Amino acid sequence: GWILLGFILGAVEALMTYLGLSAYPPFRLAALHALTVGGLGTLLLGIGTRVSLGHSGRGLATSPAHNALFYAYQLVPIARVLPDMLGFWWPHWAVQGYWSGVGWALAFALWLLLFDRILRSPRDDGHPG
């Protein structure tokens, strides 16, 4: 969803600028943040989870805590993209996106806490590695 949203926002910005509806990209960096914070951040959490579970000899089923973190992370790109978009109409909203940085750091710190034991312990299946 985030990668598609990033491409859609980029196309809308280009079209609005081309049609003269805006002298500059209207949504600031919303397209870039949807791609990076939303798309790549979500991929990083998902792939990191899958690789950590699979290469540690554990099953690929995630715990409720892992699922909650993954879904809660989706608030981070919302907190980054929405102020960029609302800032076009209400400029005081444009500066509120810094909270997503706090959320990003918190989400990945929590991910590390959840996977600390898994990453530091031997494989569950007894195989080397």
C-alpha positions as CSV (number, residue, x, y, z in Angstrom):
1,G,0.0,0.0,0.0
2,W,2.7,2.6,0.9
3,I,4.7,2.1,-2.2
4,L,1.6,2.5,-4.4
5,L,0.6,5.6,-2.4
6,G,4.1,7.0,-3.0
7,F,3.8,6.6,-6.7
8,I,0.2,8.0,-6.7
9,L,1.3,11.1,-4.7
10,G,4.3,11.7,-7.0
11,A,2.0,11.5,-10.1
12,V,-0.6,13.9,-8.5
13,E,2.2,16.4,-7.5
14,A,3.6,16.3,-11.0
15,L,0.2,16.8,-12.6
16,M,-0.7,19.7,-10.3
17,T,2.6,21.4,-11.0
18,Y,2.3,20.8,-14.8
19,L,-1.2,22.2,-14.9
20,G,-0.1,25.2,-13.0
21,L,-2.2,24.5,-9.9
22,S,0.9,24.8,-7.7
23,A,4.2,26.6,-8.3
24,Y,6.1,24.0,-6.4
25,P,5.4,20.3,-5.4
26,P,2.2,20.8,-3.4
27,F,2.7,17.9,-0.9
28,R,6.4,18.7,-0.1
29,L,8.0,15.3,0.4
30,A,4.9,13.2,0.9
31,A,5.6,10.9,-2.0
32,L,9.2,10.3,-0.9
33,H,8.2,9.7,2.7
34,A,5.4,7.3,1.6
35,L,8.0,5.3,-0.3
36,T,10.8,5.4,2.3
37,V,9.2,5.6,5.7
38,G,6.1,3.7,4.7
39,G,7.2,1.2,2.1
40,L,10.9,0.6,2.9
41,G,10.3,0.8,6.7
42,T,7.5,-1.8,6.5
43,L,9.6,-4.0,4.2
44,L,12.6,-3.7,6.7
45,L,10.4,-4.8,9.6
46,G,8.8,-7.7,7.6
47,I,11.9,-9.0,6.0
48,G,14.0,-8.6,9.2
49,T,11.4,-10.6,11.1
50,R,11.2,-13.4,8.5
51,V,15.0,-13.7,8.2
52,S,15.5,-13.6,11.9
53,L,13.0,-16.3,12.5
54,G,14.0,-18.5,9.5
55,H,17.7,-18.3,9.9
56,S,17.5,-19.0,13.7
57,G,15.8,-22.4,13.0
58,R,12.4,-21.2,14.3
59,G,9.1,-21.4,12.6
60,L,8.0,-18.5,10.5
61,A,4.9,-17.9,12.6
62,T,5.1,-14.6,14.4
63,S,3.9,-13.9,18.0
64,P,1.1,-11.4,18.8
65,A,3.7,-9.0,20.0
66,H,5.5,-9.1,16.6
67,N,2.2,-8.6,14.8
68,A,1.2,-5.7,17.1
69,L,4.5,-4.0,16.4
70,F,4.1,-4.4,12.7
71,Y,0.6,-2.9,12.6
72,A,1.5,-0.2,15.1
73,Y,4.4,0.8,12.9
74,Q,1.9,1.8,10.2
75,L,1.2,4.9,12.4
76,V,4.7,6.1,11.8
77,P,4.4,6.7,8.0
78,I,0.9,8.2,8.6
79,A,2.6,10.6,11.0
80,R,5.1,11.5,8.4
81,V,3.0,11.7,5.2
82,L,-0.1,13.3,6.6
83,P,1.6,16.6,7.8
84,D,3.2,16.9,4.4
85,M,-0.1,16.7,2.6
86,L,-2.1,18.8,5.1
87,G,0.7,21.4,5.0
88,F,-0.4,22.4,1.5
89,W,-3.6,23.8,2.9
90,W,-2.6,24.5,6.5
91,P,1.1,25.4,6.7
92,H,1.4,25.0,10.4
93,W,0.8,21.2,10.0
94,A,3.8,20.9,7.8
95,V,6.3,21.0,10.7
96,Q,4.6,18.2,12.7
97,G,6.2,15.3,10.8
98,Y,9.2,15.1,13.2
99,W,7.1,12.9,15.5
100,S,7.4,10.1,13.0
101,G,11.2,10.1,13.6
102,V,10.5,9.4,17.3
103,G,8.1,6.6,16.3
104,W,10.5,5.1,13.8
105,A,13.3,4.9,16.4
106,L,10.9,3.5,19.0
107,A,9.5,0.9,16.6
108,F,12.9,-0.4,15.6
109,A,14.2,-0.3,19.2
110,L,11.2,-2.4,20.2
111,W,11.9,-4.8,17.3
112,L,15.4,-5.2,18.6
113,L,14.1,-5.9,22.1
114,L,11.7,-8.5,20.7
115,F,14.4,-10.3,18.7
116,D,17.4,-9.8,21.0
117,R,17.1,-13.3,22.5
118,I,16.5,-14.9,19.1
119,L,19.5,-13.1,17.5
120,R,21.9,-14.0,20.4
121,S,20.9,-17.6,21.0
122,P,21.8,-20.8,19.1
123,R,19.5,-22.1,16.5
124,D,16.4,-23.9,17.8
125,D,16.7,-26.8,15.3
126,G,20.3,-27.7,16.4
127,H,21.9,-27.0,13.0
128,P,25.1,-25.0,12.9
129,G,24.9,-21.3,12.1
